[in-house]
Amino acid sequence: MKYTFIFALCIMFLGHSAFSSDNGKLAFSYQTGEYSVLGVDLDVDGGLLELDLSLLHTFSANLSFGQLEVDDVDAELTDIRATLRNKFYEKDQISLTAGLGYADQSIETFLGDLDGSGVLTELIAGFSVNEKASFAVAVTHAFATSVPDGFSKEDLTELEATFDYSINESISGILSYRSQISGDTIIENEGVFTLGIGVNF
């Protein structure tokens, strides 16, 4: 419940200054894949809500709220991220974007909760295939700022590949794959596929 409230506040705060740009996307996605928690591999599936807002000039904001249920175990993974991005290069069909943000990740079980947070840095390379299709590769590094008591801080790096296809001016299909490529952390993404629909406004 607390995560839903935080996410709603972020949307209200950014929306007040950003909706005037008339440029944004809200995506609803299904996620499935595998996580490991304290070295134990777990199959997971759930949903992802992601909001992109264009701000001034080359700046944009990205907010995401993901929840994953662990198969055959009474546990739930929650991942919340808020990132400010700047597209600093765009030529022909290629773009480069850098981001800085914050993330909170937790797992809730009947034995108790584990929660950690970190500062995010992003580098995203975008490629326009044609007027309808685009592809992006993102590298995200999280600098750990807090971890559960008894654990040491450990940074992590994730790699994500995303394919976006515009069905029409308002609707697009989204397919992505994200996996953790470095960091010996409490909760690790071993590979998650996402399939969703984006709505432009």
Secondary structure, 3 states (H helix, E strand, C coil): CHHHHHHHHHHHHHHHHHHHHCCEEEEEEEEEEEEEECCEEEEEEEEEEEEEEECCCCEEEEEEEEEEEECCCCEEEEEEEEEEEEEEEEECCEEEEEEEEEEEEEEEECCEEEEEEEEEEEEEEEEECCCCEEEEEEEEEEEEEECCCCCCCCCEEEEEEEEEEECCCCEEEEEEEEEEEECCCCEEEEEEEEEEEEEEC
